Amino acid sequence: SAAEKELREALERSPSDVDLHMKLGVLLQEQGRYPSALREFHFVERHRPNNPMMLFHTGMTFHQMGQCNSAVRYLGRFVRDPRVNSHPQKKREAIAVMDTCGGDRPPLRRGRER
């Protein structure tokens, strides 16, 4: 696609640009090119291991690949991050996938343990 070509050209000029890798990963995920998307997300993870959008998209990609354990691991980290409160729809999606996968859902309120 034209968008992918543009992102890849930008990455040739700035190969360590984490935001470009994230955008390319999301584009590849949307196209169903999951292994390629994961390569981009793992690049982001090496540089920004707690990036909420990386955690979300990596978890969702693993879910789309049928790898529930990995999906739950990433999505669990995503929903525990206080920054995700600014992304309520993604938080709901992550919790739904975790429930589908049978993952242990983290407590949603601070200070309360199961």
Steps between C-alpha positions, in 0.01 A plus 500: 500500500603861458493553877731205558739619230508847655570359848774271374666787315485712814657211697785484249577860589437453876538129580488551877179708501280312746183683396546400136549135601182521708300647209632236262414226749142622532466520121634145459270377778199655325605317181514169686878475461546399862861369509621815326294716734651323802852571371417871501336486843798313644729775369284751689507277808882495506505880510180576693411185695199654674348683204125443549413495129779249432365280781145525364584432136746222581240331720227537239731366229581193707126451556434527127766231451326274753779532758296573812778466757711764331193717439404493867855577609514821293138605551531447875791744508296739285191507724712544814664815361325809643551683168245274330217681673526749214424209262179351647395320180837327464489408869157339452626313192804375692290379792259324261789315334644406838160363604470307171847357547429408860771726628512617857357846490683751717306698758371818341501707817817600674567334832250219457629150457298196414 
